[in-house]
Amino acid sequence: MELDALDRALLRELQNDARQTNRDLAAKTGVSPSTSLERVRLLREHGIITGYHAALDLEAAGRSVQALISVRIRPPARPVIEGFREWAAQLPETIGLFVTSGAYDFLIHIAVPDVNGVYAFVIDRLTERREVVDVQTTMAYEHVQSRSVEPADADRPRTTGHRRR
């Protein structure tokens, strides 16, 4: 799907506030409510909008300590990687997970109540997995996340890959 200026404006506004009414969204983007509704429907159908989510304040939710944990697994075979990925993504401490290249196979972003929670995650969860051969933990002092992502320019070559979950 080729995105035009209206699609980009709709995406920007929805990322800022996905709970706004269609009427408000249409007014902010300068189109009729029916046009706004139809364009958002098309963005969903084409998989550009994958869902709507509530953003949590991790500290207020009792998960004020964050860490990035690099994990190397062996053997580096697809079934082992996919199995570990599915397992780690479902853990309640995990708030993000990357399958990576380089010295480590995974980068897991966790949020827990305290430093003991980081220790328990590494020792009680990760190192008990037989495929895990190395773990490196980096404490995060602060996490700044972009709330709005602009689609790539139409002239840029696009790559395909897995959608964010």
C-alpha angles and dihedrals in degrees: 000000000000111000120218131192092276093052090050092049092049091049092048092050094046091050089053093049121358091178096065118113121259088244091057091045091052092049093050092050096041099242137109119273091246091054091048092049093049094047093049089049090053092048089054094045092052092050096246091118106045100175148315121262140184114239113224129208099232094205092052088047091056096255102107098145118077130185138178112222122196114206130191118197134190137245094033093217125141096245091050093047093046093046093050092045093054092045096047094044091058096053112112092230093055115097096163139010133191128191102216144185125230129048094343132046099208140029111200121194111205135181119200138163097256146346090279087062090058090050092048091049092053098040103032100036113021104035092048089065109095094215093058110097102163137019129187120187125204118186115223116222094188137002117209113185129186110241094198127049119193116216115246118267115272092238093056117094112251128218126207125229145132118321119240111261 
